[in-house]
Structure formats: C-alpha cells, structure tokens
C-alpha cells in the first residue's frame, strides 16, 4: 500500500471513529431505557442480559476512544 493511500485511510478512520462512538453511545442510551422497562415488567433475566450488553458497550466506547486518541484526534461526540 502506498504511503499516500495509508494516510488517506487513516484520515478517513479518524473521521469515522467519532461517528461510530456516538452511534454506540446512542444505542447504549436506548438499551438503558429497555433495562428499566424490562425490570419494571418483571423480566429480571432480560434486564440482566441487557445490563451485560450495556457494560460491553462501555468497553467498546473505551476502545474506540483510545483508537481516536492514538490517531491524534479527540472525541467531540461523547455525551456525559
């Protein structure tokens, strides 16, 4: 792969990663709502599985954020 191509791919990745992070965070917020609804509906096992999924999504956020940092970017899309 030519150096120019690699630089172009890394530039695209630097743009893409914050969008992926924001998208993941939006899904995590949606899952949090379903965790509450499942719990309120007596579906403790479902709420538990969704909670486990949400925890994994937090780990994904950490890895995406680290990749963004390694590429010299910063996360402009993170929501507290």
C-alpha positions as CSV (number, residue, x, y, z in Angstrom):
1,X,0.0,0.0,0.0
2,X,1.4,3.4,-0.9
3,X,2.1,5.9,1.9
4,X,-0.5,8.3,0.5
5,X,-3.2,5.6,0.4
6,X,-2.4,4.7,4.0
7,X,-2.5,8.3,5.1
8,X,-5.9,8.7,3.3
9,X,-7.3,5.6,5.1
10,X,-6.1,6.9,8.5
11,X,-7.7,10.3,7.8
12,X,-10.9,8.6,6.9
13,X,-10.7,6.4,10.0
14,X,-10.1,9.5,12.2
15,X,-13.3,10.9,10.9
16,X,-15.3,7.6,11.1
17,X,-14.3,6.6,14.7
18,X,-16.0,9.5,16.5
19,X,-19.2,8.8,14.5
20,X,-19.0,5.1,15.5
21,X,-18.5,6.2,19.1
22,X,-21.5,8.5,19.0
23,X,-23.6,5.8,17.4
24,X,-22.6,3.2,20.0
25,X,-23.4,5.7,22.8
26,X,-26.9,6.3,21.3
27,X,-27.6,2.6,21.3
28,X,-26.4,2.4,24.9
29,X,-28.8,5.1,26.0
30,X,-31.6,3.1,24.2
31,X,-30.6,-0.1,26.0
32,X,-30.7,1.7,29.4
33,X,-34.4,2.6,28.8
34,X,-35.2,-1.1,27.9
35,X,-33.3,-2.3,31.0
36,X,-35.7,-0.2,33.1
37,X,-38.8,-1.3,31.3
38,X,-37.8,-5.0,31.4
39,X,-37.1,-4.7,35.2
40,X,-40.4,-3.0,35.8
41,X,-42.2,-5.7,33.8
42,X,-40.7,-8.4,36.0
43,X,-38.3,-9.6,33.3
44,X,-35.2,-9.6,35.6
45,X,-33.3,-12.1,33.4
46,X,-33.8,-9.9,30.3
47,X,-32.8,-6.8,32.3
48,X,-29.7,-8.6,33.4
49,X,-28.7,-9.6,29.9
50,X,-29.3,-6.1,28.6
51,X,-27.2,-4.7,31.5
52,X,-24.4,-7.1,30.5
53,X,-24.7,-5.8,26.9
54,X,-24.6,-2.2,28.1
55,X,-21.4,-3.0,30.1
56,X,-19.8,-4.4,27.0
57,X,-20.8,-1.3,25.0
58,X,-19.0,0.8,27.6
59,X,-15.8,-1.2,27.0
60,X,-16.3,-0.7,23.3
61,X,-16.5,3.1,24.0
62,X,-13.2,2.9,25.8
63,X,-11.5,1.1,22.9
64,X,-13.0,3.5,20.3
65,X,-11.9,6.5,22.4
66,X,-8.4,5.0,22.7
67,X,-8.2,4.5,18.9
68,X,-9.3,8.1,18.3
69,X,-6.6,9.3,20.7
70,X,-3.9,7.2,19.0
71,X,-4.8,8.7,15.7
72,X,-4.3,12.2,17.2
73,X,-8.0,13.1,17.5
74,X,-10.3,13.7,20.3
75,X,-13.8,12.7,20.9
76,X,-16.2,15.6,20.1
77,X,-19.3,13.4,20.2
78,X,-19.1,12.0,23.7
79,X,-22.1,12.6,25.9
80,X,-21.7,12.6,29.6
